[in-house]
Amino acid sequence: MKKILLWIIVSCLGFSVFAQDNSSQILTVSFRAGLNGSSLLIPNSSFNSAYLFGYSSTQKMKLGAQAGLILNIRLQDRFSFQTGVMYSWQRFNQEQQSKFTDSLTSYSIGSQNKYVSHHIRVPLMLNFHFSTNPNHFVAGAGLFLDGTLGCTLAYDASAVVTTATDHGPVVNKYFGNGHLDPYKNERQILYYTVNTGDFVENYPLYMGKMLKRIDLGVCLELGYQISKFYVGVGANFGLLNMAKPEFFGKDFEQRNFNLLFNLGYNIN
């Protein structure tokens, strides 16, 4: 990832000098910033790990922001290649439920999760310009490479566990809240109350490295160029399964999804 970013920065500097020395404007460097909405795409997957079964999840988009440099290299009058480096601050909320029952034990776990993450994204797109005039529509499609720099997951969870005994069912209530980075080894547990004392139960809620850092996906964009100014909307669809099978099980899939709104200004 570091080598890719270094290559892009060096290319940006080199092409900028070339573009300034030549009036043909083969390369355009622009600054872009805007808003994003982030969520997860979870297809019909079965959740079957060592700890959780009967999984369901609901995602809610939250507003984030992004900013960075975009390079457009003209290939022909109507086509250009677009790349660059964008920093992205992303947020979304998630509600999770899981239930399991066998002959001796039944439990129900629910959690409210708030994700805040930081990303570096590199687009690799082919753009079509609807006109050669200074003011025109632009449509683009291609791939993106995304690397997660860090993430904070704030959770508020509870569970009810019922165990059958010879003297009748025993019900324990578990509660937990806190923060963790799902990309690091930060094992979390639930707390429960028995009589008047608080005890820590070795009952896994989250385990380290739940998610993968590197993503590859498809990006789409539609914008309007107004002389040196740009306004556009886009969407990013992750192609890779970001869920670690060690926690979620091998049959579970979770992909990233983003909606984007950008404003831009051509520097050269």
C-alpha positions as CSV (number, residue, x, y, z in Angstrom):
1,M,0.0,0.0,0.0
2,K,2.8,2.4,0.9
3,K,4.6,1.7,-2.4
4,I,1.4,2.5,-4.3
5,L,0.8,5.8,-2.5
6,L,4.5,6.8,-3.1
7,W,4.2,6.0,-6.8
8,I,1.0,8.1,-7.1
9,I,2.6,11.1,-5.3
10,V,5.7,10.9,-7.5
11,S,3.6,10.6,-10.6
12,C,1.5,13.5,-9.5
13,L,4.5,15.8,-9.1
14,G,6.1,14.6,-12.4
15,F,2.9,15.0,-14.5
16,S,2.2,18.4,-12.9
17,V,5.5,19.7,-14.2
18,F,4.8,18.2,-17.6
19,A,1.3,19.8,-17.7
20,Q,2.7,23.2,-16.7
21,D,5.3,23.1,-19.5
22,N,2.8,22.1,-22.1
23,S,-0.4,23.9,-22.9
24,S,-2.2,20.8,-24.1
25,Q,-3.3,19.9,-20.6
26,I,-2.8,16.2,-20.9
27,L,-3.0,16.0,-17.1
28,T,-5.4,17.9,-14.8
29,V,-4.8,17.9,-11.1
30,S,-7.8,18.7,-8.9
31,F,-8.6,18.9,-5.3
32,R,-11.8,17.3,-4.2
33,A,-13.8,17.1,-1.0
34,G,-17.3,16.1,0.0
35,L,-19.6,13.9,2.0
36,N,-20.2,10.2,2.0
37,G,-22.6,7.7,3.4
38,S,-21.3,4.3,4.5
39,S,-22.9,0.9,5.2
40,L,-22.5,-2.8,4.8
41,L,-23.9,-5.2,2.2
42,I,-24.6,-8.6,3.9
43,P,-26.0,-11.1,1.4
44,N,-28.0,-14.2,2.4
45,S,-25.2,-15.7,4.4
46,S,-25.2,-18.2,7.3
47,F,-23.6,-17.1,10.5
48,N,-22.1,-20.2,12.1
49,S,-19.2,-19.6,14.4
50,A,-18.1,-21.3,17.6
51,Y,-20.1,-18.7,19.7
52,L,-23.0,-17.2,17.7
53,F,-25.8,-18.7,15.6
54,G,-29.1,-17.4,14.2
55,Y,-27.5,-14.1,13.2
56,S,-29.3,-11.0,11.8
57,S,-28.0,-7.5,11.2
58,T,-29.4,-4.1,10.3
59,Q,-27.2,-1.3,9.0
60,K,-27.9,2.5,9.2
61,M,-26.0,4.9,7.1
62,K,-24.3,7.9,8.8
63,L,-22.7,10.9,7.1
64,G,-18.9,11.0,6.7
65,A,-16.5,13.1,4.6
66,Q,-13.6,12.7,2.2
67,A,-10.9,14.8,0.6
68,G,-7.9,14.4,-1.6
69,L,-6.1,14.9,-4.9
70,I,-7.5,13.5,-8.2
71,L,-5.5,13.1,-11.4
72,N,-7.2,13.1,-14.8
73,I,-4.9,12.0,-17.8
74,R,-6.5,12.7,-21.2
75,L,-6.3,9.7,-23.5
76,Q,-8.4,11.1,-26.3
77,D,-10.8,14.1,-26.7
78,R,-13.6,12.2,-25.0
79,F,-11.7,9.7,-22.7
80,S,-9.5,10.2,-19.7
81,F,-7.9,8.0,-17.0
82,Q,-8.5,9.0,-13.4
83,T,-6.6,8.1,-10.3
84,G,-5.4,9.9,-7.1
85,V,-5.4,9.6,-3.4
86,M,-8.5,10.2,-1.2
87,Y,-8.7,10.2,2.6
88,S,-12.1,9.0,3.8
89,W,-13.7,9.4,7.2
90,Q,-16.7,6.9,7.4
91,R,-19.4,6.2,9.9
92,F,-22.3,3.8,10.2
93,N,-24.5,2.2,12.9
94,Q,-25.3,-1.5,13.2
95,E,-27.9,-3.5,15.2
96,Q,-27.1,-7.2,15.7
97,Q,-29.1,-10.1,17.0
98,S,-28.2,-13.7,17.6
99,K,-30.2,-16.6,19.1
100,F,-29.3,-20.2,19.9
101,T,-31.2,-23.0,21.6
102,D,-30.3,-26.7,22.4
103,S,-31.5,-29.2,24.9
104,L,-29.7,-27.5,27.8
105,T,-29.0,-23.9,26.9
106,S,-30.7,-21.1,25.1
107,Y,-29.3,-17.6,24.7
108,S,-30.2,-14.3,23.0
109,I,-27.6,-11.6,22.3
110,G,-28.2,-8.1,21.0
111,S,-25.9,-5.2,20.4
112,Q,-25.9,-1.6,19.2
113,N,-22.6,-0.9,17.3
114,K,-21.3,2.5,16.1
115,Y,-18.4,2.3,13.6
116,V,-16.0,5.3,12.9
117,S,-13.2,4.4,10.5
118,H,-10.4,6.1,8.5
119,H,-9.4,5.0,5.0
120,I,-7.0,5.8,2.2
121,R,-8.6,5.1,-1.2
122,V,-7.0,5.0,-4.7
123,P,-9.5,5.1,-7.6
124,L,-8.5,3.6,-11.1
125,M,-11.2,4.8,-13.4
126,L,-11.9,5.4,-17.1
127,N,-13.9,8.6,-17.7
128,F,-16.1,9.5,-20.7
129,H,-16.5,13.2,-21.4
130,F,-19.8,14.1,-23.1
131,S,-18.3,17.2,-24.8
132,T,-14.9,18.8,-25.4
133,N,-16.3,22.2,-24.2
134,P,-15.2,23.5,-20.8
135,N,-18.6,22.8,-19.4
136,H,-19.7,19.2,-19.8
137,F,-20.9,16.0,-18.1
138,V,-18.5,13.3,-17.2
139,A,-19.3,9.6,-16.5
140,G,-16.7,7.2,-15.0
141,A,-16.3,3.6,-14.0
142,G,-13.5,1.4,-12.7
143,L,-11.9,-0.1,-9.6
144,F,-10.8,1.2,-6.3
145,L,-8.2,0.0,-3.8
146,D,-9.0,0.8,-0.1
147,G,-6.8,0.5,2.9
148,T,-8.2,1.0,6.5
149,L,-5.9,3.1,8.7
150,G,-7.9,2.6,11.9
151,C,-11.4,2.1,13.3
152,T,-13.3,2.5,16.5
153,L,-16.2,0.3,17.3
154,A,-18.4,1.5,20.2
155,Y,-20.7,-1.2,21.4
156,D,-23.5,-1.6,23.9
157,A,-24.5,-5.2,24.2
158,S,-26.7,-7.5,26.4
159,A,-27.5,-11.2,26.5
160,V,-29.9,-13.5,28.3
161,V,-28.6,-17.1,28.9
162,T,-31.0,-19.8,30.2
163,T,-29.6,-23.1,31.4
164,A,-31.6,-26.1,32.3
165,T,-30.8,-27.8,35.6
166,D,-32.3,-30.5,37.8
167,H,-33.7,-27.7,40.0
168,G,-35.2,-25.8,37.1
169,P,-33.9,-23.2,34.6
170,V,-31.2,-20.7,35.7
171,V,-31.2,-17.4,34.0
172,N,-28.1,-15.1,33.8
173,K,-28.2,-11.6,32.3
174,Y,-25.1,-10.3,30.7
175,F,-24.2,-6.7,29.9
176,G,-21.2,-5.1,28.2
177,N,-20.2,-1.8,26.7
178,G,-17.0,-0.2,25.5
179,H,-14.7,0.5,22.6
180,L,-12.4,-1.6,20.5
181,D,-10.6,-1.7,17.1
182,P,-12.1,-4.6,15.1
183,Y,-8.9,-4.8,13.0
184,K,-6.7,-5.4,16.1
185,N,-6.4,-8.2,18.7
186,E,-8.7,-6.7,21.3
187,R,-10.8,-9.5,22.9
188,Q,-14.0,-8.2,24.5
189,I,-16.3,-9.9,27.0
190,L,-19.7,-9.4,28.6
191,Y,-20.3,-8.8,32.3
192,Y,-23.1,-10.3,34.4
193,T,-24.5,-9.9,37.9
194,V,-25.1,-12.7,40.3
195,N,-26.7,-11.7,43.7
196,T,-24.9,-8.5,44.7
197,G,-21.5,-9.0,43.1
198,D,-20.2,-8.2,39.6
199,F,-18.2,-10.9,37.8
200,V,-16.3,-11.2,34.6
201,E,-17.4,-14.2,32.6
202,N,-15.2,-15.7,29.9
203,Y,-18.0,-15.3,27.4
204,P,-16.7,-13.9,24.1
205,L,-18.5,-11.0,22.5
206,Y,-15.9,-9.8,20.1
207,M,-12.5,-11.2,19.3
208,G,-9.5,-9.5,17.7
209,K,-9.1,-9.0,14.0
210,M,-12.8,-9.3,13.1
211,L,-12.3,-7.5,9.8
212,K,-9.8,-7.3,6.9
213,R,-8.0,-4.0,6.2
214,I,-7.6,-4.1,2.4
215,D,-10.6,-3.9,0.1
216,L,-11.0,-3.9,-3.7
217,G,-14.2,-2.9,-5.5
218,V,-16.1,-1.2,-8.3
219,C,-16.6,2.5,-8.4
220,L,-19.1,4.5,-10.5
221,E,-19.3,8.3,-10.9
222,L,-21.3,10.9,-12.7
223,G,-20.3,14.6,-12.6
224,Y,-20.4,17.9,-14.3
225,Q,-17.4,20.0,-15.1
226,I,-17.9,23.8,-15.0
227,S,-14.6,25.3,-16.3
228,K,-12.2,24.6,-13.3
229,F,-15.0,23.5,-11.0
230,Y,-16.5,20.0,-10.6
231,V,-19.6,18.6,-8.9
232,G,-20.3,14.9,-8.9
233,V,-22.0,11.9,-7.2
234,G,-20.7,8.3,-7.1
235,A,-20.9,4.9,-5.4
236,N,-18.4,2.3,-4.3
237,F,-19.2,-1.4,-4.1
238,G,-16.7,-3.6,-2.3
239,L,-15.9,-6.9,-4.0
240,L,-14.0,-8.6,-1.2
241,N,-15.5,-10.3,1.9
242,M,-14.3,-8.2,4.8
243,A,-15.3,-10.6,7.5
244,K,-12.7,-12.8,9.2
245,P,-13.8,-16.4,9.1
246,E,-12.1,-17.0,12.5
247,F,-14.9,-15.0,14.1
248,F,-17.8,-15.0,11.6
249,G,-17.5,-18.5,10.2
250,K,-16.5,-19.5,6.7
251,D,-20.0,-19.0,5.2
252,F,-20.5,-15.4,6.3
253,E,-20.0,-12.5,3.8
254,Q,-19.8,-8.8,4.5
255,R,-18.9,-6.1,1.9
256,N,-18.4,-2.4,2.0
257,F,-20.7,0.1,0.4
258,N,-20.4,3.9,0.0
259,L,-22.3,6.7,-1.6
260,L,-20.3,9.9,-2.4
261,F,-20.9,13.6,-3.1
262,N,-17.9,15.6,-4.2
263,L,-17.0,19.1,-5.1
264,G,-13.7,19.8,-7.0
265,Y,-11.4,22.5,-8.3
266,N,-8.7,22.1,-10.9
267,I,-5.4,23.2,-9.5
268,N,-3.7,23.5,-12.9
